[in-house]
Amino acid sequence: MGVPSSAVQCDKYKTGIIDGPACSSLCVTETLYFGKCLSTKPNNQMYLGIWDNLPGVVKCQMEQALHLDFGTELEPRKEIVLFDKPTRGTTVQKFKEMVYSLFKAKLGDQGNLSELVNLVLTVADGDKDGQVSLGEAKSAWALLQLNEFLLMVILQDKEHTPKLMGFCGDLYVMESVEYTSLYGISLPWVIELFIPSGFRRSMDQLFTPSWPRKAKIAIGLLEFVEDVFHGPYGNFLMCDTSAKNLGYNDKYDLKMVDMRKIVPETNLKELIKDRHCESDLDCVYGTDCRTSCDQSTMRCTSEVIQPNLAKACQLLKDYLLRGAPSEIREELEKQLYSCIALKVTANQMEMEHSLILNNLKTLLWKKISYTNDS
């Protein structure tokens, strides 16, 4: 197998430390196996996998705890002790309280967090026997520290979030997506290194799907932005809005392929406020969640400047305008530019946000609803 983490997982599974719906397939029947490795970093292992003949993506040790992303490399990277919680003898009630306070810290104090806790317990009960074993609880606790896993639980019935197929310890399997990136071509990374970015961009444009299909994918991204914007458990911020984190299936429905940098707003505010800064450039999380540097205190403020929608429109601008039907091109361009100009601080932001989102979706739907491609 040659997969360092699966041996570790199976050891822990066999000694009863962890458990989950994928454990016996991985360690006993060997019906879950790993294919091509998709990642180059050791703390971020990602493989194509096959589980009971279904293709999936296997992810393990995918994130260090969030607070390590910030700060300079001055502090030594702390080894995270996995699977030390909950301890033996913890009651289900106690476990619920642990999960509740974790959510309160990450998502803010919201009225319906206990619903989310119950949702987590059903996900944690991997063998569906109505009980959460200690191994299942330890696995769920380790996974809930990861943004992507938490989002998959929260958005499990939304069409643009890949389905969670199962987990074992902190290794989880999600459905695989046929096409990754918005563009129709992916190259081995060795070749990627040698292609000038300008040339790569024009290559990407050549290999995009037809315009109506691009419009359908774009509508999917706009719908995903709606899913994470003030959803039932608060607002999530997309902090790395790049084409490589998006994919689509053979029906041209958008699927997110990497949600690690989609962070609960409450969590991000806690992390970034009071961080020391010289200029606004010091107040960035991921690649594009920016706040400003308060020059009087030399600390980052906690208000993120650009909403998700503006970043999504920035990403879609060239994608949608290239090859756009001439009768809507001008209107589309106007809508996209007013979308990119959205600021979080505007007092009418909520209204403007939903207005622009609806206008864009209507414009695109109207254009593609009578074509064969849709």
Beta strands, then each sheet from edge to edge (+ up, - down):
strand 1: 32-37
strand 2: 45-51
strand 3: 54-60
strand 4: 164-168
strand 5: 171-175
strand 6: 179-180
strand 7: 236-238
strand 8: 246-248
strand 9: 254-256
strand 10: 262-264
strand 11: 284-285
strand 12: 289-290
strand 13: 293-294
strand 14: 299-300
sheet 1: 1+ 2- 3+ 5- 4+
sheet 2: 6+ 8- 9+
sheet 3: 7+ 10-
sheet 4: 11+ 12-
sheet 5: 13+ 14-
end
